[in-house]
Amino acid sequence: MISPKLILMPLSTSGHVTERLKGGLAIAKYFNAHLDVYHNHLDPKRFLPIGQLGLPSKLVKELDLVAGRFASTESANLKGEFISLCDEQNIIYSDKSGPSLTHPSATWHVNSGLRSEIIAEQGKVADLIIIPQSKSGKSTSTFEASIMRSGKPILFVPRAMDTFNIETVVIGWNASTEVARTLTYSLPILKMAKKVIICTSSNSAAKKPDGNDVVRYLAQHEINSEFVTFNSGR
């Protein structure tokens, strides 16, 4: 993974909106990157079985207009708050994605359709995707689509977060191909950390290459790390 310069974050309106926006901006500022925030509208017709209900076409149009006005007002209010937060954090706001090479920047996007589909597609042309924890704490379709289809690293962050820094990085090592690939992709971030810990469960400690090999590998990239094992309890 290169040091991220184009970061994408989806935004729902299910609470902690300000905190999530602050968190995304804090990450963009930390990496001196550009942040694209995607706010999505869903077509109300997806949830109303219009044909089955036999509603008059005039009523359907009125419902559609009301839903459209509400979505537009909500998005405009959120965009206004986002621009204010950008000003507070000294981040350049632009209505068009044009990343600044010398200063963190941000853009607000409004799209119609399923959030999971749009993030999975747009994530393919981003360096990093930020996924805030869901309100329920459970995995979401957006999170799963990002992992399975974007092909890009996912940064899973707390729902309420307004600061970001890399103090300690813990790597769960099991000698798998997937973790090895992630380790190499993460080298730029690992170099920023003050402390790097390689941890392996006692069940995986015998797998090669082991944690000591990882410590030696990272040392070649001028990254100091330590290796620890833990009892998985299985």
C-alpha positions, 0 to 999 in steps of 0.5 A: 500500500502506498501512503494514501492520497485519495481516501473514500468514506461512506456516510449514513445518517443513523447517528454520530454524523458529526463525529464520523465526519470529524474522524474522516477529516482527521484521517485525511489530515494525518495523511495529507490526503484528499477525502471523498465523502459519499452520501447516498439517497435511496429511491423510495420506489424501491420500498413501495410496492406501487404496482401492488398497492394500486396507488393513483399515479398522482399520489405516487408523484406526490410521494416521490416529490416529498421524499426527494425534497426531504433527501435534498434538504437533509443532504444540503444541511449535512454538506453545510456542516461538512464544509464548516468542519473543513474550515475548522480543521483547515482542510480545503473544500472543493465541489470537485475532486481535485486533490491538493498535493501540498494540503489536505482537501475534501469533497462532498458527493451525493449519489442515488442508489445503494451505498454498498454498490457505490462504495464498492465501485468507487473504492476501486479508484481510491487508496483507502476506504474508511468504514465507521463502525455500524450503529448495531456493531454488526457487519454491514453490506457496505463493509462486506462489499468494500472488502470483497469487491473494491480490492483496496485496504479498509480502515475500520474506525470507531463510530465516534472519533474526532482525532487520529494518529498511529501510535501502536500497530498490532499485526496478527501473524499466521503466516498466510498469503493474505496477511503477508500481502497486507504486511507489505501493503502496510509498510508506509503506515508501519513506518509512521507508527511509534510501536509495532507488535507482531502477535501470533497465537500459540496454535500458529507459532510453529508456522513458517515464516514465524514472527521472528522472521517478520521482525527481521523482514521489517528491520530491512525496511528500518521498522523496529518491531517486537514479536509476542505470542498469546494463548488463544484458549482453543 
